[in-house]
Amino acid sequence: MTTRIKSDKIVLSDGLFEGYVYLEDDKVSEVGAIEKAADICYDFTGNYVSAGFIDIHTHGGGGYAFEKSVDDIVEGCNFHLAHGTTSICPTISAAPMESMAGSVANVAAAMNDARVKGNIIGSHLEGPYLSREQAGAQCADFITAPIEKAYMPVLEAHGDSIARWSYAPENDEGEKFAKALGERGIVAAAGHTNAIYADMKRAMAAGCNLVTHLYSCTSTITRDHGFRRLGVIETAFLEDGMFVEIICDGKHLPPELIKLIYKIKGPEKIALITDSLHLAGTDQTHGFMQATEFVIEDGVCKLVDRSAFAGSVATADRLVRVAVTEADIPVFQAVKMITETPANIMGLDSKGKLAKGYDADVVVFGDDFSVSDVFVSGKKVEI
């Protein structure tokens, strides 16, 4: 079965292209300028056609939290699919380890649930091995240094379905935790961390190559008896091999800061993430993330005392819109940061591009960046 998609705004790695995308079964078979016969034909002229969006950090959406049941995970993933996210990492916040392990098991079950319209990459554990000083909206009651007898049973039971784990490198004695993740192909990400440069260098040597939501709960320059020490932010800028993710919702980071990160790191090292809470896409104005209470105002989640943000209510299409319209980033580069770059971070060799041999996950969106059509594995899905 061959599907032909026509557009004058096909989003490729190096710019926009006018022509056709051909899907053969579940793969992209060709991108070219010549019209060829096909079994199913779509004309999306005037709309952007890109690879499917990949969100590697989201806690839920549409009223469904990823820490809850398999049904909630299915519905939350399908909510995000309607906004262009064809591949997703359901994120689990810090909690007692037995609770987090239960959520991981539910994500593993959802990965094989036929009701999921997109692709679940695997779970993302954000905690409990974080920094209390950089806890943010994470509940400090659950935060601890890595405990081998607690995390090893989880890795042994569910390592195949865990895609990434965010942790504070400064608390990882001997880098044992990071090494345990690397041995299982799990992405180790420095997040909610007060690390200094020396901590980060050790973590990088142990396989950590990603910073979780840069500028949100990540350390910066401090002084030790007058001597300045780089933090996580400066390390990310200095070390070319380090990837960063940013909450590009137009709230967590002002446009000029997005521009700065883009200028220094470039689109090949930046992943756009929603970090959305389960109330994204709803009309609710109040809720809880684990034990942390929050309110929704001004298009963002805040702690109830309004002292800090508690997460986003963004969807993937909003991230691209903010990057383009507020940070003046070219469309094809904004799309790269939510397709090709996260695919590279997660080792998804067949996703993230509209190119021959890649998975036929495709998103169609207009000039206002609202998503109109989604294809997963070559098939148009109802959104």
SVG drawing of the C-alpha trace seen along z (x, -y; Angstrom):
<svg xmlns="http://www.w3.org/2000/svg" viewBox="-13 -39 52 47">
<polyline fill="none" stroke="black" stroke-width="0.4" points="0.0,0.0 1.5,-3.3 0.4,-6.7 1.3,-9.9 1.4,-13.2 1.7,-16.5 2.8,-19.8 4.7,-23.0 5.9,-23.1 7.5,-19.7 9.8,-20.2 13.2,-18.5 16.4,-18.7 17.9,-21.4 14.8,-23.5 11.4,-23.4 10.7,-21.4 7.9,-21.4 7.0,-18.0 5.8,-14.7 6.3,-12.3 5.7,-8.6 4.8,-6.2 5.1,-2.4 3.4,-0.5 5.0,-1.7 8.1,-3.5 8.9,-6.6 9.9,-5.2 10.8,-8.5 10.7,-12.3 10.9,-13.8 9.6,-16.3 8.1,-13.9 4.4,-12.8 4.0,-9.1 1.1,-6.7 -0.1,-5.8 -3.0,-3.9 -4.0,-6.8 -3.3,-10.4 -3.5,-13.5 -3.0,-17.2 -1.9,-19.3 -0.7,-22.3 -0.4,-25.4 0.2,-23.3 3.4,-22.1 4.2,-18.4 6.8,-17.2 8.0,-14.1 6.0,-13.3 6.8,-15.2 8.6,-13.4 8.0,-14.6 10.5,-13.0 9.2,-14.8 5.5,-15.0 3.5,-14.1 0.1,-13.8 -2.6,-15.8 -6.3,-16.0 -7.0,-15.3 -5.0,-12.1 -1.8,-11.6 0.9,-9.2 1.4,-8.1 -2.1,-6.5 -3.7,-3.6 -3.0,-2.0 -6.3,-3.6 -5.1,-7.0 -1.8,-6.5 -3.5,-5.4 -5.8,-8.5 -3.0,-10.9 -0.9,-9.6 -3.8,-9.9 -4.5,-13.4 -1.0,-14.5 -1.2,-12.7 -3.9,-15.1 -1.3,-17.8 1.3,-16.1 3.1,-13.9 3.5,-10.6 6.2,-9.3 6.2,-10.0 7.9,-9.3 5.3,-9.3 7.0,-10.9 6.7,-9.8 7.4,-12.3 9.2,-11.6 7.3,-9.3 8.0,-6.3 9.8,-3.8 7.1,-1.2 4.7,-3.7 7.0,-4.8 7.6,-1.1 3.9,-0.5 3.6,-3.4 6.5,-2.1 4.7,1.3 1.6,-0.5 3.6,-2.3 5.1,1.0 1.6,2.4 0.4,-0.6 3.3,-0.2 1.6,3.0 -2.0,1.7 -3.6,1.5 -5.7,-1.5 -2.6,-3.7 -2.6,-5.4 1.0,-6.6 4.4,-5.2 5.3,-5.0 9.1,-5.1 9.2,-4.1 8.8,-5.7 10.8,-8.7 11.5,-8.7 12.0,-12.2 13.2,-11.3 13.4,-10.4 17.2,-10.8 17.1,-14.6 18.5,-17.6 16.4,-19.0 17.8,-22.4 16.5,-22.2 13.3,-20.3 11.1,-22.8 7.6,-21.3 8.8,-17.8 7.8,-16.8 10.8,-17.1 9.5,-14.3 10.3,-11.7 13.7,-13.0 16.7,-10.9 20.2,-10.0 20.4,-6.9 19.8,-3.7 21.0,-0.7 18.8,1.8 15.8,-0.3 16.6,-1.1 18.2,2.2 14.9,4.3 13.2,1.7 15.9,1.8 15.9,5.6 12.1,5.9 11.4,3.0 14.7,1.9 13.4,2.7 10.5,0.3 12.4,-2.6 13.7,-5.1 15.3,-7.7 15.9,-8.6 16.5,-12.2 18.7,-12.4 21.1,-14.8 24.7,-13.7 26.2,-15.3 24.5,-12.7 25.5,-9.7 28.4,-8.3 31.0,-6.7 28.5,-7.2 27.1,-3.8 23.5,-4.8 24.5,-6.4 26.6,-3.4 23.7,-1.1 21.4,-3.1 24.0,-3.0 24.4,0.7 20.7,1.1 20.6,-1.5 18.6,-4.0 19.4,-7.7 20.8,-9.3 19.8,-13.0 21.0,-15.6 17.8,-17.2 16.7,-19.0 20.4,-19.2 22.8,-21.4 25.8,-19.9 29.0,-21.8 31.3,-21.3 33.3,-18.6 30.2,-16.6 29.0,-17.0 32.3,-15.9 32.2,-12.7 28.5,-12.1 29.4,-12.7 32.2,-10.1 29.6,-7.7 27.3,-8.3 25.1,-11.3 24.6,-13.4 21.4,-15.3 20.2,-18.1 16.6,-18.0 14.7,-21.3 17.6,-23.7 17.2,-26.7 14.4,-25.0 15.9,-23.6 19.5,-23.5 22.4,-25.1 24.4,-28.1 27.7,-29.7 28.4,-29.7 31.4,-30.8 33.6,-28.8 35.8,-31.2 35.7,-33.6 36.5,-31.1 33.8,-30.7 32.5,-27.3 30.4,-26.5 27.0,-24.9 24.9,-22.7 23.8,-25.6 27.4,-26.6 28.5,-23.0 25.8,-22.5 27.0,-25.5 30.7,-24.6 30.4,-20.9 29.6,-20.4 28.5,-16.8 25.8,-17.7 22.2,-17.8 19.6,-20.0 15.9,-20.1 13.9,-23.3 10.2,-23.9 9.4,-26.1 5.9,-27.2 6.6,-30.9 6.4,-31.0 9.2,-29.1 11.8,-30.8 11.4,-34.3 12.0,-34.5 15.4,-36.1 16.6,-33.2 15.4,-30.7 17.3,-32.7 20.5,-32.5 20.2,-28.8 19.6,-28.3 22.6,-30.5 25.0,-28.6 23.8,-25.0 22.1,-25.0 19.1,-22.9 21.1,-19.7 21.6,-19.7 18.2,-21.1 15.0,-19.1 11.7,-21.0 9.6,-19.4 6.2,-20.2 6.8,-19.0 3.0,-19.2 0.9,-18.2 -2.2,-16.2 -4.4,-19.3 -3.0,-20.4 -5.9,-20.8 -8.5,-21.1 -10.3,-24.1 -9.3,-23.2 -7.3,-25.8 -6.2,-23.7 -4.6,-20.3 -1.9,-18.1 1.3,-16.5 1.9,-13.7 1.8,-15.6 2.5,-19.1 -0.5,-21.4 -0.6,-23.9 -2.8,-26.4 -3.0,-27.3 -2.7,-31.0 -1.4,-32.9 -1.1,-29.8 1.3,-28.0 1.2,-25.9 2.3,-27.6 2.9,-26.6 0.0,-27.8 2.1,-30.5 3.0,-31.8 6.7,-31.6 7.6,-29.4 6.3,-27.5 5.1,-23.9 5.0,-22.6 3.4,-23.5 0.0,-23.0 1.7,-23.1 1.3,-20.8 3.9,-20.0 2.3,-22.3 2.5,-25.2 6.3,-24.6 6.9,-24.9 4.7,-28.0 6.6,-29.8 9.9,-28.9 9.0,-30.3 6.8,-33.3 8.4,-34.5 12.1,-33.3 12.4,-33.9 13.6,-30.4 13.1,-29.1 10.3,-26.6 12.5,-23.7 14.9,-24.3 12.1,-24.5 10.7,-21.2 14.1,-19.6 14.2,-20.3 11.0,-18.2 11.7,-15.5 15.3,-14.7 17.1,-15.9 15.0,-14.0 15.2,-11.0 19.0,-11.2 18.9,-11.7 16.8,-8.6 18.6,-6.5 15.5,-6.2 17.4,-5.6 14.3,-5.2 12.4,-8.2 12.7,-12.0 13.0,-12.6 11.1,-12.6 13.6,-10.5 13.8,-7.2 13.7,-4.3 12.5,-6.2 9.2,-5.4 6.2,-6.9 5.1,-9.1 3.9,-12.4 2.3,-15.5 0.4,-18.2 -0.1,-21.7 -1.1,-25.1 0.4,-28.5 -1.1,-28.9 0.7,-25.7 -2.5,-23.9 -2.4,-20.2 -4.9,-19.0 -3.7,-15.5 -1.5,-12.8 -0.1,-9.6 1.4,-6.8 3.3,-4.0 2.0,-5.1 -1.7,-5.2 -3.8,-8.3 -5.2,-8.2 -8.3,-9.9 -7.5,-12.8"/>
</svg>
